[in-house]
């Protein structure tokens, strides 16, 4: 018997099980960790280092795009390697927390 009214549909159009996080959510996590520890920059730096490991794992699993990883790492580098006064400056810089932020002078490519 080849006919059955409750036959399952083809599974070709399945929705993937993994829900990818967008750039804004990754940036928000980083910003919130920094703002929670605005008065303890060393604790914020410790959390940033921990988050960087999570970013690398997400990138290795294909959950995070390479360009997003690069942008997060650029921000993390600035936040980890600055003094406490500069740390506060980065927290207050709204452009720093926008998707697509790049350090001055790095927007142009050398491929020309």
C-alpha positions as CSV (number, residue, x, y, z in Angstrom):
1,X,0.0,0.0,0.0
2,X,1.6,3.2,-1.1
3,X,-1.0,5.7,0.0
4,X,-1.2,7.1,3.5
5,X,-3.1,10.3,4.3
6,X,-0.8,11.2,7.2
7,X,2.4,11.0,5.3
8,X,5.1,13.3,6.6
9,X,6.1,16.2,4.4
10,X,9.6,16.3,2.9
11,X,12.1,17.6,5.4
12,X,14.1,19.7,2.8
13,X,12.6,23.0,4.1
14,X,13.5,22.5,7.7
15,X,14.4,25.4,9.8
16,X,18.0,25.0,11.2
17,X,18.2,24.2,14.9
18,X,20.8,26.8,15.6
19,X,19.6,30.4,16.0
20,X,22.4,32.7,15.1
21,X,23.0,35.8,17.3
22,X,23.3,39.0,15.5
23,X,26.1,41.6,15.8
24,X,24.0,43.8,18.0
25,X,23.5,41.0,20.6
26,X,27.3,40.2,20.8
27,X,28.1,43.9,21.1
28,X,25.5,44.4,23.8
29,X,26.9,41.5,25.9
30,X,30.4,43.1,25.7
31,X,29.1,46.6,26.5
32,X,27.0,45.4,29.4
33,X,30.0,43.5,30.9
34,X,32.1,46.7,30.7
35,X,29.3,49.0,32.1
36,X,28.6,46.6,35.0
37,X,32.3,47.0,36.0
38,X,32.8,50.6,35.0
39,X,34.3,51.2,38.5
40,X,36.4,48.1,38.3
41,X,38.2,48.0,34.9
42,X,40.4,45.1,35.9
43,X,37.3,42.9,36.5
44,X,35.9,44.1,33.2
45,X,39.1,43.1,31.4
46,X,39.0,39.7,33.0
47,X,35.5,39.2,31.7
48,X,36.5,40.5,28.3
49,X,39.3,37.9,28.1
50,X,36.7,35.2,29.0
51,X,34.3,36.4,26.4
52,X,37.0,36.4,23.8
53,X,37.4,32.7,24.3
54,X,33.7,32.2,23.8
55,X,33.8,34.3,20.6
56,X,36.6,32.1,19.3
57,X,34.7,29.0,20.0
58,X,31.5,30.4,18.4
59,X,33.6,31.4,15.3
60,X,35.2,27.9,15.1
61,X,31.7,26.3,15.2
62,X,30.5,28.6,12.4
63,X,28.0,30.5,14.7
64,X,29.9,33.8,14.4
65,X,31.1,35.3,11.1
66,X,34.8,36.1,10.8
67,X,34.1,39.8,10.3
68,X,32.1,39.9,13.6
69,X,34.9,38.2,15.4
70,X,37.4,40.7,14.0
71,X,35.2,43.6,15.1
72,X,34.8,42.2,18.6
73,X,38.5,41.5,18.9
74,X,39.4,45.1,17.8
75,X,37.2,46.4,20.6
76,X,38.5,43.9,23.2
77,X,42.1,44.9,22.3
78,X,41.3,48.6,22.9
79,X,39.5,47.8,26.2
80,X,42.1,45.4,27.6
81,X,45.2,47.5,26.7
82,X,44.1,50.9,27.8
83,X,44.5,52.6,31.2
84,X,41.5,53.2,33.5
85,X,40.8,56.7,32.2
86,X,40.8,55.5,28.5
87,X,38.6,52.6,29.6
88,X,36.0,55.2,30.7
89,X,36.4,57.1,27.5
90,X,35.7,54.0,25.4
91,X,32.6,53.3,27.5
92,X,31.3,56.7,26.8
93,X,32.1,56.7,23.1
94,X,28.8,55.7,21.4
95,X,30.4,55.1,18.0
96,X,32.6,52.5,19.6
97,X,29.6,50.4,20.3
98,X,28.0,50.7,16.9
99,X,28.2,47.8,14.4
100,X,30.9,48.5,11.8
101,X,33.1,50.5,14.1
102,X,36.8,50.5,13.0
103,X,39.8,52.2,14.5
104,X,40.7,55.4,12.7
105,X,42.8,54.8,9.6
106,X,41.7,51.1,9.1
107,X,38.7,51.6,6.9
108,X,40.7,51.7,3.7
109,X,42.1,48.4,2.4
110,X,45.6,47.8,1.1
111,X,44.3,45.7,-1.8
112,X,44.3,48.6,-4.3
